[in-house]
Structure formats: C-alpha cells, structure tokens
Amino acid sequence: MGKVGRADTGQEEAFSRDETGQTKVENVAAAELRSFIERVERLEEEKAAISDDIKDVIGEAKGRGYDTKAIRTIIKMRKKDANERLEEESILDTYKAALGMI
C-alpha cells in the first residue's frame, strides 16, 4: 500500500484508487449513466416510429378526403378539458365579434 502520486496537484494519496473502491464507484456511475442514455435513445427511436405512424394515419385520412387541418385541430381540442375549451372558444368568439367576423 504505497503512496501514489497525483499529477494534477502534486500531492500524494495514501491509497490507490483501486484500494479505496473509487474505481468501482466510477464504473458503477458510468454504467448507470450509460444505461440512462441508452434508455432515452431507445425511447427517441420509438417516438420517431410513432410519429411516422401518426403521419401515415393522417395521410390515410387525407387520402379519404378528410380535412387534415380540422382533424389536427380536433385532436388538440380533445386534449383539453371541457371548461378550458369553452373558455378559449368564448374568447375567440368575442375577438371575432369585435373584428366583425361574426
């Protein structure tokens, strides 16, 4: 268990990194970090595949003559709760009336 020199500070350590378990901790942390990154990468791939599937469905609807802009608007509307949707529609109607659009 000799002293090991540290190049970055000029100081010496009483124990090597292997003797203190530091290397094992770093390896575990690196493996855990790699695991998180790989999981996110797999999810990104799945997200891209799902996005492609959504585009295919929208394209199919367009091919059948549906208005895809209206479909996308309805999808956005359905994500909101009824009160939020009613409030937005009320404000929109007020603005349209003020501009003489109704």
N, C-alpha and C positions, 0 to 999 in steps of 0.2 A: 504494500500500500504506500508507494512512494508518492511524492508530491508531483503534481502535473503542472507545468507552466501554462499560463494563459497569455496568448499572443496579443489579445486585444487590450489588456490593461496592464500587462507587465507583472501582474500578481500571480501567485501560485495557489493552486487548490490543494486541499489536504487529501481529497479523494478524487478518483477519476469519475467521469460522468457515468460509466457503467457501474461503478461501485455504489453510487448514490441512487441508482434507479432512474436518473434523469433521462437517459436514452430511451428507456422503456416508456416513460410518460410521454415523451415527444413522439414516439412511434404510435402510441395509442391515440394521441391527439391528431396526428397526421392521418391515421386510418379513419378516425371518426369524421374529420373534415372531408376526406376523400369520399366517404360514404354519403355525406350530405350533398356534396356537389354532384355526385353521380345520380342520386335520387332526383335532384332538381332537373338534371339533364334529361332523365327518362320522362319526367312529367312534362318538360318542354316539348319533347318528341310527341307525347300523347296529345298535348294541347294542339300542336300543329296538325296532327291527324284528325282531331275533332273539328278543327277549323276547316280543314278540307272537306270533311263530311257535311258541315253546315253549308258550305258553298255549293256542294253538289245538290243538297235538298233545295236551296234557294234557286239554283239553276233549273232544277226539275219543275219547280212551281212556275218559274218564268216561261219554261217551255210549254206549260199547260195554259198559258195566257194570264196568269195572275200578276198583279202589280207588286213587284218585289219591294218597292219603297214602302208601300202600305203594309206589307207583311212585316217588314223590319220595324215600322212604327208601332204596330200592334204588339210585337214581341217586347219592345221597350215598355209599352204601356202596361202589359201584363206583369212585368217585374215589380211595378209599384203597387202599393195598397190603394184601395178604393178612395180613401179620403185625400191622399196626395194627388191622385189622378184627377179627382173632381176639382180640387183647388187649382191645379195647373190649367184645366180646361176653362174654369171660371175666369182666371186672369187672362188667358188667351182671348176669350170672348170679349172681355172688357177692352182689351187693346184693339181687337179687330173693330169693335163698335166705335171706338174713339177715332179710328182711321177711316171710317166709313166703308168698311169691308163687309159689313153685315147688312 
